[in-house]
Amino acid sequence: MTRLLITGGTLLDQHGERAGDLAIEDGHIVAVRDGAGPRLTGDTVLDASECIVAPGFVDLHVHLREPGKEEAETIETGSRAAALGGFTAVVAMPNTDPAQDCVAVVDFVRAQGRKAGLCEVLPSGCITIGRAGEQLAPYGELAAAGVHLFTDDGNGVQDPQLMRRALEYAKPLGIVLAQHCEVTALTKGAVMHEGSCCSRLGLPGWPALAEELMVFRDIELVRLTGVPMHFLHLSTARSVQLVRQAKAEGLPITAEATPHHFTLTDEQLGGYDPVFKVNPPLRTRADIDAIKAGLADGTIDAIATDHAPHAPHTKEMPLDQAPPGMVGLETALALAITELDMPLADIVAALSWQPAAIAGVADRHGRPIAVGEPANLTVFHPTQQWAVVPAQLASKSRNTPYAGRTVQGKVRHTIFEGNPVVIDSAAQR
């Protein structure tokens, strides 16, 4: 049995910060030295000098494309990108082909994640069969197979009666329904945010109201049923305010925001570049400020990437025909550190233990750094600057909107189930 030692870092978890070293054996932390006592020894030593040692990150919203669209990403390449970004667990969205609406597909996705061995891949389930919004998926079977989070991501459930039934069926199972908030009657043909920029560019607009109406509707359904709801990728100021008010009233609601929705505005589409096309669309500076404020005050619980790889030939299509989405696993931490005016501990919370609780994996991810805890950890340098180079990303696709941007904060090591899957910013598999 080998013993892994992480030395010279600052430990940061739910209990605060302190200097310390730690030893790992058999997938668990077996010793922590906080400056007192004898020095720890190990067979393999990872240097964490000037670095933060934190519980591994958990991404609630990742498109791994397998099965069905392996030309854009595979579970192996996506999990490699996740590990390089400091993630030890990711929730795989169900808009695969076939969709993750049955146990066979869910089991395949989970097995492919185990085969890759770089992070835990948590398959989500569909709210409706085929994500078609017509018939509920078999929640009981999927929950028994280990699925905790259910969503039709990419599609919002349009029928309010069906959504009410979904919540009622979810209640005794203890699962979480996650909504993609979009009233499609208001977004047909839309390319970008509806505002002054789209008018100037002559492009069909996507109103903020299309998101906000569904956020409002589902808050009321949560009030009616008492069943928890998670809101995916909030993008507008009014959505944030609606969630803030609902939480103040004690409703069991959680929410996430993406790095691109707190770093990029609709003005980026001024050059008609499809790399900036995303769903929901990039919004205004006022919306960005509201997302940042929501993260800072805890209205928004988690930073989730909505990592959405696309093969180059699809993203090079005309703007109105190109698919929406951006890759984001390897840049999430750095963008959060660079752009958010938040204490580092709060950023780590939004990337680690808070999403771990929503994903239902708080028993093994986002855990405190203490003896006996599972060794799912990330080690990152919070001030290291680096430039985003698409060709150097591990994802099979290169559709990042941050090409050439200099950011701050770099993952140095990632430990998954006690194994160093990233050492000195290089994947080991």
SEDO-172022 format. One record per atom (N, C-alpha, C): x, y, z. Coordinates in steps of 0.2 Angstrom, whole numbers, plus 5000, padded with zeros to 4 digits. Example, Ala and Ser with C-alpha at 12.3 -4.5 7.8 and 13.67 -1.06 7.14 Angstrom:
BEGIN
506649725039 506249785039 506649845039 506449895035 506849955036 506450005039 
//
This chain:
BEGIN
500449945000 500050005000 500450065000 500350114995 500750174995 500450224999 500850275001 500650325005 500750395002 500250435001 500350494997 500350555002 500850595001 500950655006 500850725002 500450765005 500350835002 500650885007 501150925005 501550965010 501551035008 501651075013 501751145012 501151195010 500551165010 500051205008 499651235013 499151275011 498651305016 497951265015 497751235020 497151195020 496551235021 496051225016 495451275016 494851225015 494351225020 493751185020 493251225024 492651195025 492151225029 492351255036 492851225038 493051255045 493651305045 493751335039 494251385039 494851365035 495351415036 496051405034 496551385039 497051345037 497651335042 498151305038 498751315040 499351285036 499351215038 499551165034 499551095036 499851055030 500050995032 500150935028 499650885029 499650835024 499150785025 499450725022 499250665024 499450595022 498850555020 498850525014 498350485011 498550415010 498050365012 498150295011 497450265009 497450215005 496850185003 496250225002 496350284999 495850324997 495550375002 495850375008 495650415014 496250455017 496050515020 496550555024 496750515030 497350495031 497550455037 497950505042 498150555040 498550605045 498450675043 498450725047 498450795046 498950825051 499450865048 499850895053 499750975052 499651005057 499451075056 500051125059 500651095059 501251135061 501551105067 501151075071 501351045077 501450965076 501850935080 501950865080 502450845075 502650775075 503150755070 502950765063 503450765059 503350775051 503050715049 502650715044 502350655040 502750635035 502750575034 503150545028 502650505023 502950495017 502550465012 502950435006 502650395002 503050364997 503050414991 502550444990 502450494985 502350564988 502750614986 502650684989 502450734984 501850764985 501650824981 501750884984 502050934981 502250994984 501651044983 501351074988 500851124988 501051194990 501651204990 501951274992 501551324988 501351374992 501051434990 500351414987 500051354988 499451334986 498951324991 498351324989 497751304993 497551234992 497451194997 497251124997 496551124999 496051104995 495351114996 495051044994 494451034997 493950984995 493850984987 493850934984 493750934977 493150964974 493150994969 492551034966 492050984963 491451004963 490850964960 490551014955 490450984949 490151024944 489450994943 488951034944 488251014943 487951004936 488351034931 488051044925 488651034919 488650974917 489250954912 488950914906 489050934900 488850894894 489450854892 489450784893 489950744891 489850714884 489250714881 489050704874 489050624873 489350584877 489350514876 488750484880 488350444877 488350414870 488050464865 488250454859 487950484853 488250544850 488650584853 489050634850 489750634852 490050574851 490750574853 491250614849 491050634843 491450684839 491650744843 491150764848 491250824852 491650814858 491450764861 491750744868 491650674870 492050644874 491850574877 491950584884 491650534888 491650534895 492450534897 492850504894 493550504895 493850574895 493750604889 494050674888 493750724892 493150724893 492750764897 492950764905 493050704907 493250694914 494050714915 494450704910 495050724910 495150804911 494650844907 494650914907 494350934914 493950894917 493650904924 494250904929 494650844929 495150834933 495650894933 495850914927 496250974926 495951034929 495351044929 495051104932 494851094940 495151034943 495051034950 494450994952 494050964947 493350934949 493550864950 493250834956 493250764957 492550734956 492050774954 491450744953 491050784948 490750764943 490350804938 489650764937 489150804936 488450784935 488450784927 488350724924 488250724917 487550734914 487450784910 486750804908 486450744904 485850744903 485550684900 485350694893 485550754890 485350764883 485850724878 485950664879 486350614875 485950584870 486150544866 485850504861 486050434861 485650384864 484950394867 485050434874 484450464876 484450514882 484450464888 484650494893 484750464900 484050454903 483650424900 482950414903 482750344905 483350304905 483250234907 483850204910 483750154914 484350124918 484950104914 484750074908 485350054904 485850104902 485550164900 485950224898 486350244904 485950254909 486250284915 486850234917 486750174917 487250124919 487850134914 487750144908 488250144903 488750204905 488450264906 488750324907 489150324914 488850294919 489250284925 489850234924 489750184920 490250134919 490850164915 490650204910 491250244906 491650284911 491250314916 491650364920 492150324925 491850264927 492350224931 492950204927 492850184921 493350164916 493850214915 493650284915 494150334914 494550344920 494150344926 494550344932 494850414934 494650464931 494850534933 494450574937 493850564938 493350594942 492750544943 492350564947 491650524948 491150554943 490950514938 490450544934 489750524936 489250564938 488650554941 488150564935 487850514933 487350524927 486650564930 486450614927 485750634929 485250594925 484650604927 484050574923 483650624920 483250604915 482750654912 482150664916 481850714916 481250734919 480650694915 480750704908 480250664904 480650624899 480250574897 480550524892 480750564886 481350544884 481650584878 481750654879 481650684885 481650754886 481150794881 480550754880 480050784875 479550814879 479550814885 479050854889 478350834889 478250764888 477550734887 477450684892 477950644894 477750584898 478350584903 478250574910 478750574915 479150514914 479850524915 480250464915 480150424921 480450354921 480350314927 480750334933 480550374937 480950404942 481150344947 480650304949 480850254954 481450204952 481350184945 481950144943 482550184943 482550244940 483150284940 483450294947 483050314951 483250324958 483550264961 483250204960 483550144963 484250134960 484350154954 484950144950 485450194952 485350244957 485850294960 485750364957 485250374953 485150444950 484850484955 485150544956 484950594961 484650654958 484850684953 484650744950 484350724943 483750754942 483350744936 483250814932 483350814926 483250874922 483150854915 482850904911 482750894904 483250954901 483750964904 484151024902 484251024894 484251094892 484151104885 483451114883 483051084887 482251094886 482051114893 481551164894 481251174900 480551134899 480351114905 479651074905 479151124904 478751134898 478351184896 477651174900 477451114901 476751104904 476751114911 476451154914 476451164921 476151114925 475651084922 475351024926 475750964926 476150954921 476650894920 477150914925 477450974926 477950994931 477650984938 477050994939 476750984946 476850914947 476550874943 476650794944 477350774945 477750804941 478450774942 478750794949 478550854952 478750864959 478450824964 477750804962 477450764967 477650694967 477850664961 478150604961 478850594964 479250654963 479950654966 479950654974 479450684977 479450694984 479550634988 479250574987 479450514991 480050484990 480350504984 481050474982 481650514984 481550574987 482050614989 482550634984 482350634977 482750664972 482650734971 483050764967 483050834965 482850844958 482450894956 482250904950 482550974948 482950974942 483351034941 483051064934 482851124934 482451154928 482851204924 482851184918 483051234912 482551284911 482651344913 482051394913 482051434907 481551404902 481451444896 480751424893 480351474892 479751474889 479851474882 479751424878 480051414871 479551464867 478951474869 478551514864 478851584863 479251604868 479551674868 480251674865 480551614863 481251614861 481251574854 480751564850 480851534844 481251574839 481751544836 482151584831 482651634834 482651634841 483051684844 483851664844 484251714843 484951704843 485351724849 485151784852 485451814857 484951854861 485251884867 484851924872 484451974868 483851984870 483452034867 483552104871 483852154867 484052214870 484352254864 484652314866 484952364861 485452324857 485852284859 486352254855 486052214849 485552174851 485252124846 484952174841 484652224843 484252274838 484752304833 485352324836 485852354832 486152304827 486252244829 486552194825 486052164820 485352174821 484852144817 484752074818 484852044824 484751974826 484151964830 483751904829 483151894833 483351894841 482951924845 483151924852 482751874856 483051854862 482851814867 482751844873 482151864875 481951904880 482151874887 482351914892 482451894899 481851864902 481251884899 480551864902 480451784901 480751764896 480751694894 480951644900 481551674903 481751634909 481351654915 481251714916 480951734922 480251704923 479851704918 479151674919 479251604921 479651564919 479751494921 480051484928 480451534930 480751534937 480151554942 479751604940 479151624944 478651564945 478551534939 478051474939 478251414944 478951404943 479151344947 479251354954 479451424956 479451444963 478751434966 478251444962 477551434965 477351364965 477651324960 477551254961 477851224967 478451244969 478851224975 478451244981 478151304981 477751324986 477151284987 476851264982 476251214982 476351144984 476951124982 477051044983 477551034989 477951084991 478451084996 479051044994 479151024987 479650984985 480251024983 480851014984 481451054982 481551054975 481851114972 481951124965 482651164965 482951144959 483651174958 483551204951 483751274951 483751314945 484451314941 484451284935 485051284931 485251354929 485851364928 486151424924 485651494924 485551514930 485251584930 485651634926 485251674923 485651724918 485351794919 484751814922 484551874922 484451904929 484451974930 484452004936 483751984940 483251984936 482551974939 482551894942 482851854938 482851784940 483151774947 483751814948 484151814954 483651844960 483351894958 482851924963 482351884965 482051844961 481451794962 481751744967 482351714965 482551664969 482751684976 483051744976 483251784983 482551784987 482051814984 481451814988 481151754990 481151704986 480951634988 481351604993 481951614993 482351584999 482251625005 482151685005 481951725011 481251695014 480851675010 480251645012 480351575015 480951545014 481051475017 480851425012 480751435005 480651385001 481251344999 481151274998 481751234997 482051244990 482351294988 482651314981 483351324982 483751294977 484451304975 484551334968 485051364967 485251384960 485951384959 486151394952 486851394950 486851444945 487551464944 487651514938 488351494935 488351504929 488951484925 489551544925 490151524924 490651584923 490551624917 490251604912 490151644906 489551694908 489151674912 488551724914 488851774919 489451774922 489651824926 490251854923 490451834917 491051864914 490951894907 490451874903 490351894896 489651934895 489651984891 488952014890 488752004882 488152014881 487952014874 488352054869 488652104871 489052144866 489652094863 489752044866 490251994863 490051974856 489451974855 489151944849 489151994843 489452054845 489552104840 489852084833 490352034834 490652014828 490351954825 489751934827 489351874824 489751804825 490151804830 490551744831 490151694835 490051634833 489651584836 489951554842 490551564844 490851544850 490551574856 490251634855 489851674860 489151654861 488851604857 488151594857 488051534862 487651544867 487451504872 486751504874 486551454878 485851444880 485851434888 485551484892 485251544890 485851594887 485651644884 486151684880 486551734885 487051754883 487451814887 486951874887 486951904893 486551954895 486852024895 486652064899 486852134899 487352144906 487752194906 488152214912 487752214918 487152234918 486752244924 486552164926 486452124922 486352054923 486952024926 487552034923 488152014926 488252034933 488052094935 488152124941 487652084946 487052074944 486552034948 486851964950 487051934945 487351864946 487951864951 488351914950 488951914955 488651934962 488151974962 487851994969 487551934972 487151894968 486851834970 487351774972 487951774969 488451724972 488751754978 488851814979 489151844985 488651834991 488051844990 487551844996 487251774997 487451724993 487251654994 486551644991 486251694987 485651674983 485751624978 486351624975 486551574970 487051524974 486851464974 487251414979 487951394975 487951384969 488451344965 488651384959 489351374958 489551394951 489651324947 489251324942 489251264937 489451284930 489851244927 490151264920 489651264914 489151224914 488751204908 489251194903 489751154904 490251134899 489951104893 489951134887 489551114882 490051114875 490351054875 490851054869 490451034862 490751064857 490451054850 491051044845 490950994841 491450984836 491551054831 492151064829 492251124826 491851144820 491651094816 491251104810 490551134812 490351114818 489651144819 489651214822 490251234826 490251294829 490451344823 490751324818 490951364812 490351384807 489751354809 489151374805 488951444806 488551474802 488251534803 487951544810 487951604812 487751614819 487051584821 486551594816 485851574817 485851494817 486351464814 486251394813 486751354818 487251384821 487751354825 487451334832 487651284835 487351264841 487551304847 487151314852 487351354858 487851314863 488351344866 488751314871 489451324870 489751324876 490451334877 490751284882 491451264881 491751224885 491951264891 492051234897 492151274903 492551244909 492651184909 492851144915 493551164917 494051184912 494751204914 494851274916 494251314915 494351384916 493951414922 493551364925 493051394929 493351424936 493751384939 494151414945 494451484943 494851484938 495251544937 494751604935 494251594932 493751644930 493451674937 493251624941 492951644947 493451684951 494051664952 494551704956 494651774953 494751774946 494851834942 494351884943 493651864942 493151904941 492651924947 492651874952 492251884957 492551914963 492151964966 492452004972 492151964978 492451904979 492151864984 492751834988 492751824995 493251784998 493451724995 494051694995 494251634992 493851574995 493751585001 493351525004 492651525002 492351575000 491651574997 491651544990 492151564986 492251534979 492251464980 492751434984 492851364985 492151334987 491851364992 491151334994 490651324988 490651374984 490251374978 490451324973 491051304973 491351254968 491351184971 491251184978 491451114981 490851094985 490851104992 490351074996 489651094995 489551154993 488851174991 488551134985 488851134980 488651084974 488651014976 489050994980 489050924982 488450904986 488250944990 487550934994 486950934989 486950974984 486450974979 486450914975 487050884973 487150824969 487050764973 486950774980 486850714984 487450664985 488050704984 488650664985 489150694991 488750724996 489150765001 489450715006 489250645005 489650595009 490350585007 490450605001 491150584998 491550644994 491150694993 491450754989 491350814993 491750864993 491650924997 491750915004 492050865006 492150845013 492650885017 492650895023 493150925027 493850895026 494350925027 495050895027 495150875034 495050805035 495150785042 495250705041 495550685046 495750605047 495050565046 495150515041 494550475040 494150495034 494250555032 493750575026 494050555020 493650545015 493850525008 494350575005 494850555002 495350594999 495150614992 494650654991 494450694985 494650764986 495150784983 495450854984 495750884978 495750954979 496150994973 496651034977 497151044973 497751094976 497851144970 497751204972 497751254967 498151314969 498551354964 498851414966 498451474965 498251504970 497751554969 497951624965 498551634964 498751694961 499151684954 499251614953 499651604946 499251624940 499551664936 499251684930 499451644924 498951634920 499051594914 498551614908 498751604902 498351624896 497951564894 497351574892 496951524889 497151504882 497351444880 497551434874 497151374872 496651374867 496151324865 496551254864 497051264860 497351194858 497651164864 497751194869 498051164875 497551134880 496951144879 496351114883 496351044882 496051004887 496050934887 495350914883 494850954883 494250934880 494350924873 493950874870 494050854863 493850914858 493450964861 493251024857 493551084860 493551134856 493951194858 493551254858 492951254859 492451314858 492451344865 493051374867 493051424872 493051494870 492651534874 492551604872 493151644875 493651614879 494151644882 494851644879 494851624873 495551614870 495951684870 496551674873 496951724873 496951764880 496451754884 496351794890 496751764895 497051814899 497451794905 497051794911 497151744914 496751734921 497151714926 496851714932 497251704938 496951644942 497451594944 497151534948 497251474944 497751434946 497851374942 497851314946 497551254944 497551194948 498251164947 498551144952 499151104952 499151034952 498751004957 498650934958 497850924959 497650864957 496950844959 497050764961 496750754967 496750684970 496050664970 495950604967 495250574966 495350504969 494850494974 494850424978 495550404980 495950454982 496650444985 497150444980 497050444973 497550444968 497650504965 498250524964 498450594960 498350584953 497750604951 497550604944 497850664940 497950714943 498350774940 498950794945 499550794942 500150814946 500450874942 500650924945 500950984942 500551004935 499951004936 499451034930 499450984924 499650924925 499650874920 499250814922 498850794917 498450734919 498850674918 498750624923 499150564923 498850504920 498250514917 497950464913 497650494906 
//
